Amino acid sequence: MTMKEMLKLKNIQIVSACKDWEDSIHVAVQPLVDDGSVTSAYIDGIIANAHEFGPYFVLTPDLALLHARPEQGVIHQQLAVTVVREGVVFKEGNAPVRVLVTLAAQNPNDHIDVMRILATMFACEANITSIAQAQTTQEIYDLFISASA
């Protein structure tokens, strides 16, 4: 699947703050619940996995790739992007994360192309900063689409 197929503008949001890391997962995954890509069980799955394994989804300072197993509630493959202006601390003593990318994958193989794009995009810290500082959801969408071109 291409980035244009995986990311819809309506699934990008900018929020000022979240109560805590669990609330940030609810906020970040909700667009995918609303559009029917995942069930609300997917939110519970990510939170339960984090309690069991720690914040495995924090990839670099300022970036988390939220995901759970396909059987934990994925209906359709899709991405969502949430920027939390104040940042979210997922583990005491760690830096806050401002960019939350939610990945809903139906199986281990179909999202490989999108993961390649994300890996290339996020290998450059300036791209993460650009997303975190974007003023509009359209600007964030354009950054993701241009990275996949």
ABEGO torsion letter per residue (X at the ends): XBAAAABBAAABBBBABBABAAAAAAAAAAAAAAAGABBAAAAAAAAAAAAAAEBAABABBGBBBBBBBAAAGBABBBBBBBBBAAEBBABBGBBBBABBBBBBBABAAAAAAAAAAAAAAAABAAAAAAAAABABAAAAAAAAAAAAX
